[in-house]
Amino acid sequence: MKTSPATAKVLESRNQYRPCHIRVPDLEHRLSAIAVEGQYYSFFKVVKDRAQALEVAARLSRRGDQTVITSSVKGDVVWVLELDAELDFRHL
């Protein structure tokens, strides 16, 4: 796992995270997420390339959010740490 200058973790391999769904206290619906080292990150945005992903992560970092970046066939995905998240077991 690499850490970028924007303080985002960049996960290079799918072995480093597990896709899941989570629930957070302030929303009624579940969120797409990934589990990384015992913490949950909710889906934030897909962008065209790594430079854009790092830019988005830097903006989120400035407002106090921790982020993770993964790659997909559609581009790079930015995920945001959800400290109060609980795993949604209903759809496992």
C-alpha positions as a Python dict, from the first residue, in 0.01 Angstrom:
ca = {
    (1, 'M'): (0, 0, 0),
    (2, 'K'): (146, 335, -106),
    (3, 'T'): (73, 671, 54),
    (4, 'S'): (55, 968, -181),
    (5, 'P'): (150, 1328, -107),
    (6, 'A'): (-224, 1393, -62),
    (7, 'T'): (-213, 1141, 225),
    (8, 'A'): (-442, 904, 36),
    (9, 'K'): (-364, 536, 57),
    (10, 'V'): (-328, 392, -293),
    (11, 'L'): (-422, 25, -301),
    (12, 'E'): (-256, -143, -598),
    (13, 'S'): (-408, -490, -553),
    (14, 'R'): (-760, -619, -488),
    (15, 'N'): (-603, -843, -225),
    (16, 'Q'): (-558, -530, -10),
    (17, 'Y'): (-932, -465, 33),
    (18, 'R'): (-1271, -637, 38),
    (19, 'P'): (-1580, -492, -133),
    (20, 'C'): (-1885, -468, 96),
    (21, 'H'): (-2186, -256, 190),
    (22, 'I'): (-2207, -48, 505),
    (23, 'R'): (-2457, 156, 701),
    (24, 'V'): (-2382, 488, 868),
    (25, 'P'): (-2593, 653, 1142),
    (26, 'D'): (-2701, 958, 940),
    (27, 'L'): (-2832, 769, 633),
    (28, 'E'): (-3116, 519, 595),
    (29, 'H'): (-2976, 346, 287),
    (30, 'R'): (-2667, 130, 263),
    (31, 'L'): (-2349, 250, 96),
    (32, 'S'): (-2107, 73, -135),
    (33, 'A'): (-1779, 40, 48),
    (34, 'I'): (-1452, -140, 89),
    (35, 'A'): (-1300, -287, 403),
    (36, 'V'): (-932, -207, 455),
    (37, 'E'): (-737, -317, 761),
    (38, 'G'): (-1050, -332, 978),
    (39, 'Q'): (-1189, 5, 865),
    (40, 'Y'): (-1467, 89, 619),
    (41, 'Y'): (-1440, 339, 335),
    (42, 'S'): (-1752, 448, 145),
    (43, 'F'): (-1758, 507, -230),
    (44, 'F'): (-1706, 875, -313),
    (45, 'K'): (-1623, 915, -681),
    (46, 'V'): (-1477, 754, -996),
    (47, 'V'): (-1237, 976, -1189),
    (48, 'K'): (-1052, 937, -1518),
    (49, 'D'): (-697, 895, -1391),
    (50, 'R'): (-464, 886, -1091),
    (51, 'A'): (-383, 1259, -1108),
    (52, 'Q'): (-752, 1346, -1073),
    (53, 'A'): (-793, 1092, -793),
    (54, 'L'): (-504, 1246, -602),
    (55, 'E'): (-652, 1592, -653),
    (56, 'V'): (-990, 1481, -515),
    (57, 'A'): (-818, 1305, -224),
    (58, 'A'): (-619, 1620, -146),
    (59, 'R'): (-937, 1830, -134),
    (60, 'L'): (-1102, 1577, 96),
    (61, 'S'): (-791, 1564, 314),
    (62, 'R'): (-798, 1941, 356),
    (63, 'R'): (-1149, 1913, 500),
    (64, 'G'): (-1036, 1638, 739),
    (65, 'D'): (-1132, 1320, 554),
    (66, 'Q'): (-908, 1016, 515),
    (67, 'T'): (-917, 852, 174),
    (68, 'V'): (-818, 541, -16),
    (69, 'I'): (-774, 514, -393),
    (70, 'T'): (-829, 196, -594),
    (71, 'S'): (-827, 121, -967),
    (72, 'S'): (-1119, -6, -1172),
    (73, 'V'): (-1195, -54, -1540),
    (74, 'K'): (-1375, 283, -1537),
    (75, 'G'): (-1085, 474, -1379),
    (76, 'D'): (-957, 542, -1030),
    (77, 'V'): (-1201, 523, -740),
    (78, 'V'): (-1184, 750, -436),
    (79, 'W'): (-1320, 611, -108),
    (80, 'V'): (-1373, 803, 220),
    (81, 'L'): (-1320, 663, 571),
    (82, 'E'): (-1645, 613, 765),
    (83, 'L'): (-1554, 588, 1134),
    (84, 'D'): (-1912, 516, 1247),
    (85, 'A'): (-1986, 256, 978),
    (86, 'E'): (-2127, -88, 1042),
    (87, 'L'): (-2112, -374, 797),
    (88, 'D'): (-2447, -444, 629),
    (89, 'F'): (-2483, -821, 670),
    (90, 'R'): (-2817, -847, 489),
    (91, 'H'): (-2656, -864, 147),
    (92, 'L'): (-2352, -1084, 206),
}
